[in-house]
Every structure is written in structure tokens, then in C-alpha cells.
Amino acid sequence: MRSTMMQYPLTLNQFLERADKFYPTREIVSRLPDKTLHRYSYADFHRRSLRLAEGLQRAGLRRGDRVATLMWNHYAHLEAYFGVPAAGGVLHTLNLRLAPEEIAYIVNHAEDRFVLVDDVLWPLFEKIKPLVNPERVFVFRFGGAALAPGCEDYEALLQTARGEFAYPEIDENDPCGMCYTSGTTGRPKGVVYSHRSSVLHAFCAAMVDSLALRAADCVLPVVPMFHANAWAVPYVAIMAGSKIVFPGLQLDGESVCDLFESERVTVSCGVPTVWLGVLQMLRAHPGRWQFQPGLRMTCGGSAVPESLIRNFAELDMHIVQGWGMTETSPLATLSMLKPELLDAGDEQRFALRAKQGVALPFVDLRLMGEAGEQPWDGQSVGEVQVRGPWITGSYYQLSQSAESFTPDGWLRTGDVGVVDAHGYLKLTDRTKDLIKSGGEWISSVDLENAIMGHTAVLEAAVIAVPHPKWAERPLAVVVPKPGHIIDAAALREFLANKFAKWQLPEAYSFVDSIPRTSTGKFLKTKLREMYRDWKWGET
């Protein structure tokens, strides 16, 4: 017996056509570098995306050619998200926060044929240009600045279209996008997404217990569009018909708050650093802004302190923590409360919301320890391994390694954690960041989250530093809040009832800022280098 269902390809083109057919008047707002707002409709977006697709084809784009973008979050980048795959190309978003040499390596490794660049990022591209050799470079100009030699105008590219575009035949397993890992432990590695994987990921992300985007929503993606598909927000929002607001270059707390109020934002997505900035503004200027009730903020990129979730809850703003990687498209888990846990006490509910959450449908998750698969008892620790239809099974032009993939096909994430009886994942560390002191493991993440719960602490990172007696001991690097004074003794007292004595940081270093990766995570490799010669007895 065989199914009677149609063979219907899952492609991003369906989202693009749906946007024009059902939501032509929905608005897309982009804040420009001069802080003015550009507004246009879904119908405009659809028309320009197809003009981009046709223009690229007339420029010689072939099926599977990579088109790189070096762009901030705005409407032209959204056009590339859909126009490049519509033409049969592969959208390759470049992380503008990487060093020029790293970006050049990525462009060359991906063999990018065309590049789309924001004019405000042209100084960065000039540093890359001598190291790469794309066929053509198109500049998106915000303010009509003169074009540099050797590049072309993005708008002129769109004007080459004659309105004769026809979608090429695209298989749902064809590539539509690619992104490289941040490369903190070696050369960046390429992940190639398919139309099918991106569509399935978007459908799952749109669920009520996921991002829960609706046509009635207004979504502001603070998460960069150059990082891991912007957490699928562009795809989900277009599919759902949501109003979209792009923040442009201004990502400080005050600028985000201004957009929350003026555009009546109901959903936003960003890393903890962004939300810390927003919280600081709201605390410093109570009553200045009026937001939509129950504003939802998805947070990922690094562990979210429970204190941050609590502080926003007091303001009727709700943080939902998620976890994933470039390799997982990126959503793998989200921490929504199950119905049977809604009546739990505040302590349990906030503790659950501070976990990375439950695996999304179609994401298989397991914990692997030295003795094999670990039970879900909230105590047994293991490396988090995942598999599923939007999880990469290899890296672009790299041979499969045992360090990244298991013999039976699971992705080794490099994260270490526990899963409780309800299925909630809690990450305890990265495999490379665990602290082994006197033969016992200490979680740097647990210590960091607890320290950031102190009212005088803005941020904290905990690293392992060599110790003459215990092999390694935890050192806490702490950034006090502006105007606050905190010392080691106060933090030791604050943590004393939360951890065993041997788990507490051996010493504290108070600094103005903590180095971060290009995606906003603490750069612990740099911290370990900075403190490798630490003399115990210092505080």
C-alpha cells in the first residue's frame, strides 16, 4: 500500500509567495544608520526580492552559487534571505564581528561568487578585499554615498530585472543558505542548510510553545541576521505574516526600548547582553517607556541568569530561554513551562525557566558519559548529543571527525549537562570549560549564574586556573554594576549557602568588561590566557 499524498516540495519560495498573496499590506520597518525609519509593505518586499533574484540570474548566478552578505539587520538583508534562494543560489551570511582575516578565510573556503555589502561596512570590507576574489561586489547604500572603485550599486542590480523572473526548478534538499561557526576552538566550519531543513525548522519554531509568532504580532529581531539564520525569525515572521521591525546598527538598551514603544513590539529575540542593557534602562528611567503588556523575549547565545528572568517578570516582560548552535539551525530546545508545572511555586518555576528547556519536536537528544547514555534524573551528567532533520550531519568540505560526530550519526555539541525527569535540559558547561578540582567537577555556568544574581554584579565569568595543590581551581572574573562596589568577601558570603565550600571560587578579579566572542558569549579562551599566571592568594 502507498500513501495518496502529493509530492510537494518544501521550499522557502512558498513563504515568499504566501507573504504577497495573503499579507501584502503588512509592514516591515528598518531603522537606518541616521536613526530614521524606512517603512514598506510585504508586497514591496516580495517585488524587490524577485527583482534581486532576477538581477542575480542576469549577473550570471548559477544553481548552487554562494552569495555572501556583509550586512546589518534591515530590509535589504531580508530581501537577500529570500531572493538569493529564489534564484537557486545559496545565501552565505558573514559574521561582521570576526577579524578581517577570519572573514576572508570564510569567503575563500565557501568560494563566494558574489558579495552584498552595506556601505557602512565598506571600511571593513576594504580590509578583507585584498585577501579575497569574489566575481562581483554590490553595495547597499543607505545615504547615497559615492561607490568605491571595483564595486556596484545594489539598487542598480535590482534595476537590471525586467519583471520576467520565473522560479527555477528547486528540490527541497537543495542548499539555500550557509553559515560558519564562530571558530573559537579552531578554524570556522561551514554548515549548509537545505530548503527542507529551513522550512521544517521554521514550522517548529512557529509553534505556540516555541516562538509563537502570529500575524497579529510585531517582532523585533535583535539577534543578528548574520548569525545562524537569525534564529529563524525572518522565515517564521514572513510565513506568519507578522510585522517586522529591524533595529539596524543601534542595539543599546535605550534604542531598543524606543523601538519597543514606538512600534508596539510584542515579541523580540536577543542575547542576554542586550536584555541586560534594556533592564538597566528600565531601572534607571522608571515610567519613561510604555510597552505592550506581556512582551515576550526569546533569549539565547549563552546561559540566562535566573535573576534576569525574575527582574523582567516583575515588569510584565517574559524571557523564554532557548538553546542551539549554528549546527542546529539553531533552535534545539526552548524552556516553556509544561501545564503540570504551572502551579508549582515560584522557586521551582523560575528554576525551570532558567534551564535550557525541552527538546523541540524532531530533535532527538541524549546525554553520553564515559559509561554510556546517562539517565534523565537531573543528576547524571553527560555530553549533549543531538540529531534531527535540521541538524547538520557534516561540515562543508571537511571530512567527518569523531570529535564532532558519533559513529551512529549524532552531533557532539561539546556542551555538558543534565536532564531532569520532566525532560528539561540544563547545561552545566562546555566540555572545554569544566573545572576539575581535586578530582571533582565544578560547573562554571552554575557559579556564573549565581554570582550574577547579586544586586551589585553586572556580569561574571568563571574559569579554571592551574593550582599547585588541586590541579585547577575556579577564578571568578566580575564586572560590578555602575555605581556599585563589591568585594570578594561579600561574594563569598552571598554564595556560601548555594554551593559546597570546595565549589566556591578560590579568588575574584574585578574588571570593567569581559572579552566576548563575535556572538556575545564570554571568550573564556582569552580569559584563561589572561589569567594563566595567576598567583594564588590574590583577590
Steps between C-alpha positions, in 0.01 A plus 500: 500500500621852424402842627266707286664829603649737242873540465529869581846659544568689822678816386538854628335621181165396645551745788587781259191447285275462802620836633385680186176308457363519855684786677590759232435800726690372806783735594879454517682777689877555494692749711773652282845616615375858537222362726221581254250223430451339160157345451362283225248222453521126449395566139804728457722237663366229268552711188854604593601148606400368157683787333809405698459138390465599135785750524732235640403258224571766237834559672581137434394324821496125456320243710689448827714816470571665832394861556658646812348780705693739723197684634316612811132427571284692251260457210762442227653217703153348527471524120824302472366238744229415246624636167828308493339155561216589258762537227647160583793648692626443852482789748825517699476742792839630617559576867615862495633473855777260403852618422554595133739207453235257629232647273736473204570135583125430510433679169776302331406168655136543398608617153259793511437626147307818582503722810233745624644765735350785703669830424559553875699174497710591198801595721491144637470351153798706383712311754370170361510590132872436437459149643196388297394486137121509455379553145278799582433714806172689541469777758174585673514876554303652786584861427600509135874516567730473200592148396857387557694371197435137416149474641146544368176640636243264654209705368650496151511122523127493574436735208649249256195281562229523233221342698549172316612287793390136515599273785753239393418140584618453857512177696418530868838346583690764303711738711347840576739646756821451688664635812838441660559424867674771701826305503597556865677161510652492152413598147132588443302212348224534242145376553279477191121523545249354256159637400341201673696541824427873512127456436463225762701705748278803435181299545624367833625842611156645427323266743317648799755345736786637289527855362120507462493769230161605362384742234389728784851515644769761451843337525833674550798270435796646687687176431723570198384377160861398435487240777329161463200611294413767760347212697256442209315824580503632139354175369240460775389864491451499123316167516272626778446849355638683805606863496881510508716772653874497431719692748786575262828595665367638830474210744545685829232474767355846442468453123333161542257643756411783264405251226310279744279797582465677164430186294294319766728194496353180644787255438877545490809279489852570623793396717519563878732800449227682311237430763737609778530834321122528470453418868755764600307760303167403653648511850669835438190661342187351659182600317680645198381232256162330461528154344240253380378286794666161528782575254679170421878484465676190376853485636793282398867503410608443860338390823236738633535584872187420699523847651455656156186294437360603840577869450319513167204301635448778755460738203251271318767409244558130447833343409494158332839335493609293203807298410654404171798544273585594144497125441137471617357780279505607799198414719529170685331561838272764656406543863123534510315382811301180455135516617565270796767742625301825477376464857846438643640756740699799382832340590439192286344689211783752471759224540338314210486811282873551564571160344556459127169319472335212317613374162287619208302241300728301264808583709633184661716571804716278718769533766813291455751433777804277524276207595247563221164675482403679821154488663273804515504538877622857538829378646683289242733712288589433138590661171192625315459327164222572251365392162206606284389635160648849554821387669815477291648159433832636373694820436553659160802354323631339818535131572284369782688477829437304819540827689184640338284198416441158654528178297119466511444849356433730797645853519734544796413850619788544744250609767471314828178480694229312684136429412236477773205262519279756322739507202652844570861534391736698721842574361771489762795590278689456178722192497799734469380730781434249779715548808651186657620577850642225718342239275150657523318688224378857555254676268615846398151581366331433835749727675460775239123501522510511880752785510292701252210467741673747734348845476842668456622271218448573132685202349722215612705230329663209681805318366737227612847617600788258577548441873806343666295276733161441337608496131235763418295746699220737387582868455207741465543805274235751606367826352326712767194702404568871442498685830522180709788372710548129565790300640604137528384464859147614413477255211633211710230571757235528229593162351567315824153344532471416131807280447726263688811673629729318255287622205533869584737720299846504650551862398332796329622751245297821457511651151322758284400252229530135397626407153235344279479294185345638181163361610505656848616201705776533758835440329643262757801409288608863530426507872703185561788658311469822702500318834730204428771645729260582783671490841277337757444719799399789270138623499 
